[in-house]
Amino acid sequence: MPTSDQQLLQLSLDRFATRGREKFEAGIEEHGHAGTLVDNVTPAHMEEEVIDLFHYLQADRLKRQEMAAKLEACIKRAKGIYPIWCIGHMMEVLRYLKKGEK
């Protein structure tokens, strides 16, 4: 886990360099278009990617809600059984899962 913003930045850039290259090369194979991406990009293609991203976000939101509900039930059952520090860790995870919900 990074302990500074600079470490987080470096981890993010390293991951993007690796994943960005992999994804770009997979896209070339998948679409097999002539020319470059610059020659072939269209607003319709970009819109399709945005729509995919929206659906990924919704799926993740639903998954977090399901995980939060399960954890909440677990915390209720665990009170009085597990040490307080353990309950504290569970509560921290629950707050993370619920962060940003609307």
Backbone hydrogen bonds, N-H to C=O, Kabsch-Sander energy under -0.5 kcal/mol:
donor,donor_aa,acceptor,acceptor_aa,energy
8,L,4,S,-2.1
9,L,5,D,-2.7
10,Q,6,Q,-2.3
11,L,7,Q,-2.6
12,S,8,L,-2.7
13,L,9,L,-2.7
14,D,10,Q,-2.6
15,R,11,L,-2.4
16,F,12,S,-2.7
17,A,13,L,-2.5
18,T,14,D,-1.9
19,R,15,R,-3.2
20,G,16,F,-2.9
21,R,17,A,-1.2
22,E,18,T,-2.2
23,K,19,R,-3.0
24,F,20,G,-2.4
25,E,21,R,-2.7
26,A,22,E,-2.4
27,G,23,K,-2.3
28,I,24,F,-1.9
29,E,25,E,-1.9
30,E,26,A,-3.1
31,H,27,G,-2.8
32,G,28,I,-2.1
40,N,36,T,-1.2
41,V,37,L,-2.3
46,M,42,T,-2.2
47,E,43,P,-2.6
48,E,44,A,-2.1
49,E,45,H,-1.9
50,V,46,M,-2.1
51,I,47,E,-2.5
52,D,48,E,-2.4
53,L,49,E,-2.3
54,F,50,V,-2.5
55,H,51,I,-2.1
56,Y,52,D,-2.3
57,L,53,L,-2.5
58,Q,54,F,-2.2
59,A,55,H,-2.4
60,D,56,Y,-2.4
61,R,57,L,-2.4
62,L,58,Q,-2.4
63,K,59,A,-2.2
64,R,60,D,-2.6
65,Q,61,R,-2.2
66,E,62,L,-2.3
67,M,63,K,-2.5
68,A,64,R,-2.8
69,A,65,Q,-2.3
70,K,66,E,-2.1
71,L,67,M,-2.5
72,E,68,A,-2.7
73,A,69,A,-2.0
74,C,70,K,-2.0
75,I,71,L,-2.7
76,K,72,E,-2.1
77,R,73,A,-1.9
78,A,74,C,-2.1
79,K,75,I,-1.5
81,I,78,A,-2.7
82,Y,78,A,-2.2
86,C,83,P,-0.6
87,I,83,P,-1.7
88,G,84,I,-2.4
89,H,85,W,-1.9
90,M,86,C,-2.1
91,M,87,I,-2.5
92,E,88,G,-1.9
93,V,89,H,-2.1
94,L,90,M,-2.4
95,R,91,M,-2.6
96,Y,92,E,-1.9
97,L,93,V,-2.6
98,K,94,L,-1.9
99,K,95,R,-0.8
99,K,96,Y,-0.7
101,E,98,K,-1.9
